[in-house]
Amino acid sequence: MNSTRRVSPAACLLGATLFFLLPVATTISAQEPAPQNPAASGIQPGAHAVSVTPDAATAPERAADTGGHTATFTVTNTGTEADIYELGCMAVAKVRCEETNPTRLTLDAGQSAAVEVTYEVGAPGAGLLSLVAFSSLTRATDSGSYRVPVRP
């Protein structure tokens, strides 16, 4: 029997407390199980890696209940092969993602690109804005983040 199911990859941020499901799907066939390790699929370890920066930076203070703010992240292919990255925004507490641009990048080894995230803030306090890059070819994943202070 040839059955196929769709599985959405997930990236875990900040330990086991925050999860973010990326808007991509992988098809796994019952006749062709997924490789147990990257080397089994012909992908060499270290060939696919990614870095997202900044890590734990502080964004400018924002007035409560405002939107249209932007934060810029840099995604770098730190592997030795070209890769395709799905990009997604995650926000916690006083921050909410509005848009990520672009949502997908193709980068050669060593190449970087800027990604702009538009967000809004709510009540006074502080929130967290993160960008996750997830390889479409492997499980290479990284995230960057900004702490966003919100004033009354």
KAZINOR-V971165 format. One line per field, one symbol per residue. phi: phi as a letter, one per 30 degrees, with the letter a starting at -180 (. if undefined). burial: 1 if it has 9 or more other C-alpha atoms within 8 Angstrom, else 0. Layout:
phi=???
burial=???
This chain:
phi=.ccbbcbddbccchiccbbbcddbbccccddbddddbeddcicdeidbabbcbdcidcdddcdehbbidbbccccbdcdcbdaccdbbcbbbidcbdcabbdcbbcbdeidbbdbcccbbbcdekbbbcbcccbddcbcdbabbabdcdbcd
burial=00000001101110000011010000011000000001000000001111111110001001110100001011111111011111111111011111010000101111110011111111110111111111110001111111111110
